[in-house]
Amino acid sequence: MRNFFMLVLLTVLFAAPALAQEEPKAELFGGYEYLRISGGNNCHGGGGNLAYNVNNWLGGVGDFGVCKVTGLPSGTNATAFNYLFGPRLSYRSSSALTPFAQVLFGGEHVGAGISGVGSGSANSFAMTLGGGADYKFTDHVSFRGQVEYLYTHFGGATQNNARIEAGIVYRWGR
């Protein structure tokens, strides 16, 4: 009987830390997005994503962002909308910092107009490769910073862009 109680006590002692490190089932991110577009243009806007975690280290992500291109000649405007999906690998530990890496595939839609002349739009395949880290404030709220390479291919030419995002993550479910 004594051995049984020792076994139960050891199981509880070792199971408690393991439960504390369980992954959240879903994460919702929203924040600022900056794109540095090939050719020297800047694009400022907002982005968001929803992730479902399959286990402690693997999740699936749906990512969306929209921004307005700045630095164009007077009377010209452009916006970019990206929609990407793919896997995310996370390293979760007892630390408040959770680094991650992801590769996402999807598309980008760009619309542009010139005052008095007209407007146009184009779609392209898009891919990001990069990562970032979440800093946990509470069990449900974290701050995220991430940097990614964004590949697009408009008009028969390849664009090598940089994408930076920062914002708040809300997590739920275990």
C-alpha positions as CSV (number, residue, x, y, z in Angstrom):
1,M,0.0,0.0,0.0
2,R,2.8,2.4,0.8
3,N,4.4,1.8,-2.6
4,F,1.1,2.6,-4.2
5,F,0.9,6.0,-2.5
6,M,4.5,6.7,-3.4
7,L,3.7,5.9,-7.0
8,V,0.7,8.2,-7.0
9,L,2.7,11.0,-5.4
10,L,5.5,10.7,-8.0
11,T,3.0,10.6,-10.8
12,V,1.4,13.8,-9.6
13,L,4.7,15.6,-9.1
14,F,5.9,14.7,-12.6
15,A,2.6,15.2,-14.3
16,A,2.0,18.8,-13.0
17,P,4.9,20.4,-14.8
18,A,4.0,18.5,-18.0
19,L,0.5,19.9,-17.9
20,A,1.8,23.4,-17.3
21,Q,3.7,23.1,-20.6
22,E,0.7,22.1,-22.8
23,E,0.2,24.0,-25.9
24,P,-2.7,26.3,-26.4
25,K,-5.2,24.9,-29.0
26,A,-5.6,28.1,-30.9
27,E,-3.8,31.5,-31.2
28,L,-5.2,34.8,-32.6
29,F,-2.7,37.5,-33.6
30,G,-3.4,41.1,-34.6
31,G,-0.9,43.9,-35.1
32,Y,1.1,46.3,-37.3
33,E,2.6,45.1,-40.6
34,Y,5.4,46.7,-42.5
35,L,6.5,45.5,-46.0
36,R,9.7,46.7,-47.6
37,I,8.9,46.2,-51.3
38,S,11.5,45.6,-54.0
39,G,12.4,48.9,-55.6
40,G,12.5,50.9,-52.4
41,N,8.8,51.4,-51.5
42,N,7.4,51.0,-48.0
43,C,4.0,49.5,-47.2
44,H,2.4,50.2,-43.8
45,G,-0.8,48.5,-42.5
46,G,-2.1,45.7,-40.3
47,G,-2.0,42.0,-40.2
48,G,-3.5,39.1,-38.4
49,N,-3.4,35.4,-38.3
50,L,-5.2,32.4,-36.7
51,A,-3.2,29.3,-35.7
52,Y,-4.4,25.9,-34.6
53,N,-1.8,23.9,-32.7
54,V,-1.8,20.2,-33.5
55,N,0.7,19.4,-30.7
56,N,3.3,21.2,-28.6
57,W,5.5,22.1,-31.6
58,L,3.4,22.0,-34.8
59,G,0.6,24.3,-35.8
60,G,-1.3,25.3,-38.9
61,V,-1.6,29.1,-39.7
62,G,-3.9,31.3,-41.8
63,D,-2.3,34.7,-42.2
64,F,-3.8,37.9,-43.7
65,G,-2.5,41.4,-44.1
66,V,-3.2,44.7,-45.9
67,C,-1.1,47.8,-46.3
68,K,-0.9,51.0,-48.2
69,V,2.2,51.8,-50.3
70,T,3.9,55.1,-49.4
71,G,6.7,56.9,-51.3
72,L,4.9,57.0,-54.6
73,P,4.6,60.1,-56.8
74,S,1.9,62.6,-55.9
75,G,-1.6,61.4,-57.1
76,T,-0.6,57.7,-57.1
77,N,-1.8,55.2,-54.6
78,A,-1.5,51.5,-54.1
79,T,-2.5,48.8,-51.6
80,A,-1.3,45.3,-51.1
81,F,-3.4,42.4,-49.6
82,N,-1.7,39.1,-48.8
83,Y,-3.3,35.8,-47.8
84,L,-1.0,32.9,-46.8
85,F,-1.4,29.5,-45.2
86,G,1.1,26.9,-43.9
87,P,2.9,25.2,-41.0
88,R,4.5,26.8,-37.9
89,L,7.1,25.1,-35.7
90,S,7.3,26.4,-32.1
91,Y,9.7,25.7,-29.3
92,R,7.7,25.8,-26.1
93,S,9.4,25.5,-22.7
94,S,8.8,26.8,-19.2
95,S,10.3,30.2,-20.3
96,A,8.1,33.2,-21.1
97,L,9.7,33.3,-24.6
98,T,8.3,31.0,-27.4
99,P,10.4,31.2,-30.6
100,F,8.8,29.9,-33.8
101,A,9.6,29.4,-37.5
102,Q,7.1,29.2,-40.4
103,V,6.8,28.9,-44.1
104,L,3.5,30.1,-45.6
105,F,2.2,29.9,-49.2
106,G,-0.7,31.8,-50.8
107,G,-1.1,35.0,-52.8
108,E,-0.9,38.7,-52.9
109,H,-3.3,41.2,-54.6
110,V,-2.0,44.7,-55.4
111,G,-4.3,47.5,-56.6
112,A,-3.0,50.9,-57.8
113,G,-4.5,54.1,-59.1
114,I,-3.3,57.4,-60.6
115,S,-5.6,60.4,-60.1
116,G,-7.4,61.3,-63.3
117,V,-5.8,58.4,-65.3
118,G,-7.3,55.2,-64.0
119,S,-6.5,52.2,-61.9
120,G,-5.5,48.5,-62.2
121,S,-4.8,45.5,-60.1
122,A,-2.7,42.3,-60.3
123,N,-2.5,39.0,-58.4
124,S,0.6,36.9,-57.7
125,F,1.8,33.8,-55.9
126,A,3.3,34.7,-52.6
127,M,5.5,32.9,-50.1
128,T,7.0,33.8,-46.7
129,L,9.9,32.2,-44.9
130,G,10.9,33.4,-41.4
131,G,9.9,33.4,-37.8
132,G,9.7,35.3,-34.6
133,A,9.0,35.0,-30.9
134,D,6.1,35.5,-28.5
135,Y,6.8,36.9,-25.0
136,K,4.1,35.7,-22.6
137,F,2.5,38.3,-20.3
138,T,-0.2,36.0,-19.0
139,D,-1.4,32.5,-19.8
140,H,-3.6,34.0,-22.5
141,V,-1.8,37.2,-23.7
142,S,1.6,37.6,-25.4
143,F,3.5,40.2,-27.4
144,R,4.8,38.9,-30.8
145,G,7.6,40.2,-33.1
146,Q,8.4,38.5,-36.4
147,V,10.5,39.0,-39.5
148,E,10.0,37.2,-42.8
149,Y,11.3,37.1,-46.3
150,L,8.3,37.6,-48.7
151,Y,8.6,36.3,-52.3
152,T,6.2,37.5,-55.0
153,H,6.2,37.3,-58.8
154,F,4.3,40.2,-60.5
155,G,4.5,41.0,-64.2
156,G,7.0,38.3,-65.0
157,A,9.6,39.6,-62.5
158,T,10.5,38.3,-59.1
159,Q,10.2,40.6,-56.0
160,N,12.2,39.9,-52.9
161,N,10.5,41.8,-50.0
162,A,10.9,41.9,-46.3
163,R,7.9,41.7,-43.9
164,I,7.9,42.8,-40.3
165,E,5.0,42.3,-37.9
166,A,4.5,43.2,-34.2
167,G,1.4,42.9,-32.1
168,I,-0.6,41.0,-29.5
169,V,-1.4,37.3,-29.4
170,Y,-4.4,35.9,-27.6
171,R,-4.3,32.1,-26.8
172,W,-7.1,29.8,-25.6
173,G,-7.8,26.1,-25.1
174,R,-5.5,23.4,-23.8
